[in-house]
Amino acid sequence: MQLTTWLQPVLGRPFRRAGHRTALVAAGLPLHLAVVPLWLWLLGTMAALVRAPGAVAVTPLPVLLTLVVTPLLTVGQRRRYRALVGKDLPRPAVPGPGRKWKSAVRRLTGRALWRQVCYHAVAGPLLAVLDLAVLAVWAAALVAASIYVWIWALPPQWRVTDLGYTTQAAYITAGGLALLFLGPRLTGALVRLETRAAEVLLGPSRTEKLARRVADLAESRAGVLDAADAERRRIERDLHDGAQQRLVSLAVNLGLARATLGDLPADARKVIDEAHREAKEAITELNNLVRGLHPAVLEDRGLDAALSGVAARLPIPVRVAVDLPQRPSPTVEAVAYFVVSEALTNVVKHAQATRADVTVERIGETLLVVVADDGAGGADLAAADGTGLAGLAKRVASVDGTFSCRSPAGGPTVITVELPCAP
């Protein structure tokens, strides 16, 4: 019993998928041979052209018919793989919309069509030869393994008069069983070869795959950025509506206690004063934190109002010029805001500047942000000096933008950011 349990998966494993694979091979045989008559016709017309030059008018017909039937054969191949082995062959890129004749020209001159022609006209006949060989192995294996059935179907007189058939039939049966175990492996190897050829010639090219991969990564990254921005907004709302309101209530209560409770001991009044001061400082810090996460004015009124608010809080004069016919996407808008906010903070901390200028404008599908100051200069993007320029560059790169900083010794410093804002 244990021997049977051990032999069953060993002997049965090669035959589990052999039926579907053999059906795939058999179904592919007519598809692989479909173009052969057209190419034989082409060779015949070319041979006739040597003898009769008037046959030149007929010569292009096989080629044109091949171009016509190629998409149909490709559809048949895709359905064959989907129905028999459950595999969907990736589709090549489709030419963009346009006029009918331009679209037809792009299809005829595209690599995808000619790779399909190469598959059906060149690889197909070669694969058909291998299909016939594998099917012949299966036929020979079945016939040889069941030779005793065929023998017992013969008249009894033949079996009595020619008893030597038993030894020969035993060898034939052994050979048939060997072919039966070899058949699934040959079929599997052929299916892998055909699948690889179909993926290379009927599917997208390597360049198209890389382009699709880049597009998928860009889309997924945009989704991550949008999710992160939405999470920042949620945290900002929670802090503003929750912790900040509680601190404000605490500060008000402490202020009322200090004003109304006049008979408190000096030590208790000192503790209330310190708690009141700490509460107001915590409210200020929390306001700065909320504003740094995602200012509400940016979402409500846009970049112009948000950047004007940033400039008004700085100790140096800042000229803000925002020219936006329409608001960019929330993600791009947030990046532009944080770049300007951080850049102006760096100006105050490090640049020793007396004034700064901020310009934001949309040029085509690009949002141009320029922050300039009249400070001492010397800012280095690669230096780890705490100026945060490397962090700004990474934030800009997260939306496929470009960041540049020109800051010669002695100034001025000009930070230029270009953000894509195509719809």
C-alpha positions in Angstrom: 0.0 0.0 0.0 2.8 2.4 0.9 4.6 1.5 -2.4 1.5 2.3 -4.3 1.1 5.6 -2.5 4.7 6.5 -3.3 4.5 5.5 -7.0 1.2 7.2 -7.8 2.5 10.8 -7.7 5.8 9.7 -9.4 4.1 7.9 -12.2 1.1 10.2 -12.5 2.8 13.6 -12.3 4.0 13.7 -16.0 0.5 13.0 -17.2 -1.4 15.5 -15.2 -1.1 18.4 -17.7 -0.2 16.3 -20.7 -3.8 16.3 -22.0 -4.1 20.1 -22.2 -0.6 20.5 -23.5 -1.2 18.0 -26.3 -4.5 19.7 -27.2 -2.6 23.0 -27.3 -0.1 21.4 -29.7 -2.8 19.8 -31.9 -4.8 23.1 -32.0 -1.7 25.0 -33.0 -0.9 22.8 -36.0 -3.5 24.3 -38.4 -2.7 27.8 -37.2 1.0 27.3 -37.8 0.4 26.0 -41.3 -2.2 28.6 -42.4 0.3 30.9 -44.1 2.2 28.1 -45.8 -0.1 28.0 -48.9 0.3 31.8 -49.3 4.1 31.6 -49.3 4.0 28.6 -51.6 1.8 30.8 -53.9 4.4 33.6 -53.6 7.2 31.3 -54.5 5.2 30.0 -57.5 4.5 33.5 -58.8 8.1 34.4 -58.4 9.1 31.4 -60.4 6.5 32.2 -63.0 7.9 35.8 -63.1 11.2 34.4 -64.3 9.5 32.7 -67.2 6.7 35.3 -67.8 7.4 38.9 -66.7 3.6 39.7 -67.0 3.1 37.8 -63.7 4.5 40.7 -61.7 0.9 42.0 -61.1 0.0 38.8 -59.2 3.2 38.7 -57.1 2.1 41.2 -54.3 -1.2 39.3 -53.6 0.2 36.6 -51.3 2.0 39.3 -49.3 -1.2 41.4 -49.0 -3.2 38.4 -48.0 -0.6 37.5 -45.4 -0.9 41.0 -43.9 -4.7 40.6 -43.9 -4.8 37.2 -42.2 -2.0 37.9 -39.7 -4.2 39.7 -37.1 -6.8 37.0 -37.4 -4.2 34.3 -36.8 -2.8 36.2 -33.9 -6.3 36.3 -32.3 -6.6 32.6 -32.9 -3.3 32.0 -31.1 -4.3 34.1 -28.1 -7.6 32.2 -27.8 -5.7 28.9 -28.1 -3.5 29.7 -25.2 -6.3 31.2 -23.1 -8.7 28.3 -23.6 -6.3 25.3 -23.3 -3.7 26.4 -20.8 -5.3 29.5 -19.2 -2.5 31.9 -20.3 -3.1 35.4 -21.6 -0.5 36.5 -24.0 0.4 40.2 -23.4 -0.7 42.5 -26.2 1.6 44.9 -28.0 1.0 48.7 -27.9 -1.8 49.9 -30.1 -1.1 53.0 -32.3 -2.7 56.2 -30.9 -5.9 57.7 -32.4 -5.7 59.7 -35.5 -7.0 59.8 -39.1 -7.8 56.4 -40.6 -5.1 56.5 -43.2 -2.5 57.7 -40.7 -3.5 54.9 -38.3 -3.3 52.3 -41.0 0.1 53.6 -42.0 1.3 53.4 -38.4 0.0 49.8 -38.1 1.7 48.7 -41.4 5.0 50.3 -40.5 4.9 49.3 -36.9 7.2 46.6 -35.5 4.3 44.8 -33.8 2.7 43.7 -37.1 5.9 42.6 -38.7 6.9 40.6 -35.6 3.5 38.8 -36.0 4.2 38.2 -39.7 7.6 36.7 -38.7 5.9 34.4 -36.2 3.2 33.1 -38.6 5.4 33.0 -41.7 8.7 31.8 -40.3 8.4 30.5 -36.8 5.0 28.9 -37.4 6.0 26.4 -40.1 9.0 25.4 -38.0 6.8 24.9 -35.0 4.4 22.9 -37.1 7.2 20.4 -37.9 7.8 20.0 -34.2 4.1 19.7 -33.5 3.9 16.8 -36.1 6.9 15.1 -34.5 5.4 15.3 -31.0 2.0 14.1 -32.2 3.7 11.3 -34.1 5.5 10.3 -30.8 2.1 10.2 -29.0 0.5 8.1 -31.8 3.4 5.7 -31.9 3.4 5.4 -28.1 -0.3 4.6 -28.0 -0.2 2.1 -30.8 2.9 0.3 -29.5 1.7 0.2 -25.9 -1.6 -1.3 -27.0 -0.1 -3.8 -29.5 -1.7 -6.7 -27.7 -5.1 -5.2 -28.3 -4.3 -5.0 -32.0 -3.0 -8.6 -32.1 -6.1 -10.0 -30.4 -8.2 -8.3 -33.0 -6.6 -10.5 -35.6 -8.0 -13.9 -36.6 -7.2 -16.8 -34.1 -5.6 -18.9 -36.9 -2.8 -16.3 -37.3 -2.0 -16.3 -33.6 -1.8 -20.1 -33.5 0.4 -20.4 -36.6 2.8 -17.6 -35.7 3.6 -17.9 -32.0 6.7 -15.7 -32.3 4.6 -12.6 -32.1 4.6 -12.8 -28.3 8.3 -11.9 -27.9 8.1 -9.1 -30.5 5.0 -7.7 -29.0 6.6 -7.6 -25.6 9.5 -5.5 -27.0 7.0 -3.2 -28.8 4.9 -2.8 -25.7 8.0 -1.8 -23.7 9.0 0.7 -26.3 5.5 2.1 -26.4 5.5 2.5 -22.6 8.9 4.3 -22.8 7.4 6.6 -25.4 4.4 7.3 -23.2 6.7 8.5 -20.4 8.8 10.5 -22.9 5.7 12.1 -24.6 4.7 14.4 -21.7 8.3 15.7 -21.4 8.6 16.4 -25.1 5.2 18.0 -25.1 6.1 20.2 -22.1 9.3 21.3 -23.8 7.5 22.1 -27.0 4.8 24.1 -25.2 7.5 26.1 -23.4 9.2 26.8 -26.7 6.0 27.8 -28.4 4.9 30.0 -25.5 8.3 31.8 -25.4 8.1 32.4 -29.2 4.6 33.7 -28.9 5.5 36.0 -26.1 8.4 37.5 -28.0 6.8 37.8 -31.4 3.1 38.2 -30.6 3.5 40.3 -27.4 5.0 43.6 -26.7 8.7 44.2 -27.3 11.2 44.7 -24.5 11.0 48.5 -25.0 7.2 48.4 -24.8 7.4 46.3 -21.6 9.8 48.8 -20.0 7.6 51.7 -21.0 4.6 49.9 -19.5 6.6 49.2 -16.4 7.7 52.8 -16.0 4.1 53.9 -16.5 2.8 51.5 -13.9 5.5 52.6 -11.4 4.7 56.2 -12.1 1.0 55.6 -11.5 1.6 53.6 -8.3 4.0 56.3 -7.1 1.4 59.0 -7.8 -1.1 56.9 -5.8 1.3 56.7 -2.9 1.9 60.5 -3.0 -1.8 61.2 -3.1 -2.4 58.8 -0.1 0.4 60.4 1.9 -1.0 63.9 1.1 -4.5 62.7 2.2 -3.0 61.3 5.4 -1.3 64.6 6.2 -4.6 66.4 5.7 -6.3 63.9 8.0 -3.6 64.4 10.7 -3.9 68.2 10.3 -7.7 68.0 10.8 -7.4 65.8 13.8 -4.8 68.0 15.5 -6.7 71.2 14.7 -10.1 69.9 15.8 -8.8 67.7 18.7 -5.6 68.4 20.5 -5.4 72.1 19.5 -8.9 72.8 20.8 -8.2 71.1 24.1 -5.1 73.1 24.6 -7.0 76.3 23.8 -9.6 75.4 26.4 -6.9 74.6 28.9 -5.2 77.9 28.4 -8.5 79.8 28.7 -9.4 77.9 32.0 -5.9 78.6 33.4 -6.3 82.3 32.4 -9.7 82.5 34.1 -8.3 80.8 37.2 -5.4 83.2 37.4 -7.8 86.2 37.0 -10.6 85.1 39.4 -8.8 83.3 42.1 -7.1 86.2 43.9 -6.6 84.6 47.3 -4.3 81.9 46.1 -0.9 81.4 47.7 2.1 82.8 45.8 3.4 79.3 45.0 0.0 78.2 43.6 -0.2 81.4 41.5 3.3 80.8 40.2 2.4 77.2 39.2 -0.8 78.5 37.4 1.2 81.2 35.6 3.8 78.7 34.4 1.1 76.3 33.3 -0.7 79.1 31.4 2.5 80.1 29.7 3.4 76.5 28.8 -0.1 76.0 27.3 0.2 79.1 25.1 3.6 78.0 23.9 2.2 74.5 23.2 -0.6 76.1 21.2 2.0 78.1 19.2 4.1 75.0 18.5 1.1 73.0 17.6 0.0 75.7 15.2 3.4 75.6 13.5 3.2 71.8 13.3 -0.2 71.9 11.7 0.8 74.6 9.3 3.9 72.4 8.4 1.8 69.3 7.8 -0.8 70.9 5.5 -2.0 74.4 6.0 -5.8 74.8 5.7 -5.4 78.0 3.7 -3.6 76.1 1.0 -6.5 73.8 0.5 -9.1 76.5 0.8 -7.6 79.4 -1.1 -4.6 78.1 -3.1 -0.9 78.9 -3.4 -1.3 82.7 -3.6 -2.9 83.1 -0.2 -0.8 80.3 1.5 2.5 81.8 0.3 1.4 85.3 1.2 0.8 84.0 4.7 4.3 82.4 4.9 5.9 85.7 3.7 3.9 87.8 6.3 5.4 85.7 9.2 9.0 86.2 8.2 11.2 89.0 9.7 12.4 90.2 6.3 10.4 91.7 3.4 9.3 89.1 0.8 7.7 89.9 -2.5 5.3 87.1 -3.7 4.1 87.0 -7.3 1.8 84.1 -8.2 0.3 83.9 -11.7 -1.8 80.7 -12.1 -4.8 80.7 -14.5 -5.9 77.5 -12.8 -4.9 75.6 -9.8 -2.6 72.6 -10.2 -3.2 69.2 -8.7 -3.2 69.1 -4.9 0.0 67.0 -4.8 1.9 69.5 -7.0 0.4 72.4 -5.1 1.6 71.0 -1.8 5.1 70.3 -3.1 5.4 73.9 -4.4 4.2 75.3 -1.1 6.6 73.3 1.0 9.5 74.1 -1.3 8.9 77.8 -1.0 8.2 77.6 2.8 11.4 75.6 3.4 13.5 77.8 1.1 12.3 81.0 2.8 13.1 79.4 6.2 16.6 78.7 5.0 16.9 82.3 3.8 16.1 83.6 7.3 18.4 81.1 9.1 21.4 80.9 6.8 21.5 83.5 4.0 21.9 86.8 6.0 19.6 88.3 3.4 17.7 91.6 3.7 14.9 90.7 1.2 13.6 87.8 -0.9 11.5 87.3 -4.0 9.1 84.4 -4.8 7.7 83.9 -8.2 5.2 81.2 -9.1 3.8 80.9 -12.7 2.5 78.3 -15.0 4.2 77.9 -18.4 2.4 75.4 -20.6 2.2 72.2 -18.6 5.0 73.2 -16.1 4.7 75.0 -12.8 7.8 77.3 -12.5 8.8 78.3 -8.9 11.7 80.7 -8.3 12.9 81.8 -4.9 15.7 84.4 -4.8 17.4 86.3 -2.1 20.2 88.9 -1.8 22.1 87.0 0.9 25.7 85.9 1.2 25.3 82.8 -1.0 27.4 79.8 -0.8 24.6 77.3 -0.5 25.6 73.8 -1.6 23.1 71.2 -2.6 25.5 68.3 -1.8 26.7 69.6 1.5 25.2 68.2 4.7 25.0 71.6 6.4 21.5 71.4 7.6 20.0 73.8 5.0 17.6 71.1 3.8 18.3 71.6 0.1 18.8 67.9 -0.5 15.4 67.2 1.1 13.8 69.8 -1.1 15.4 68.2 -4.2 14.0 64.8 -3.2 10.5 66.2 -2.6 10.6 67.8 -6.0 11.9 64.6 -7.6 9.0 62.6 -6.1 6.6 64.3 -8.6 9.1 64.1 -11.5 10.1 67.7 -11.1 13.6 69.3 -11.5 15.4 71.3 -8.8 18.4 73.6 -9.3 20.2 75.9 -6.9 22.6 78.7 -8.1 24.3 80.2 -5.1 27.8 81.7 -5.8 29.9 83.0 -2.9 28.7 86.5 -2.1 25.2 85.8 -3.5 22.6 86.0 -4.7 21.0 82.6 -4.3 18.4 81.5 -6.8 16.4 78.3 -6.4 14.5 77.2 -9.5 11.9 74.4 -9.4 10.0 73.0 -12.3 7.0 70.8 -11.5 4.9 69.0 -14.1 1.2 69.8 -13.8 -0.2 68.1 -16.9 -3.8 66.9 -16.4 
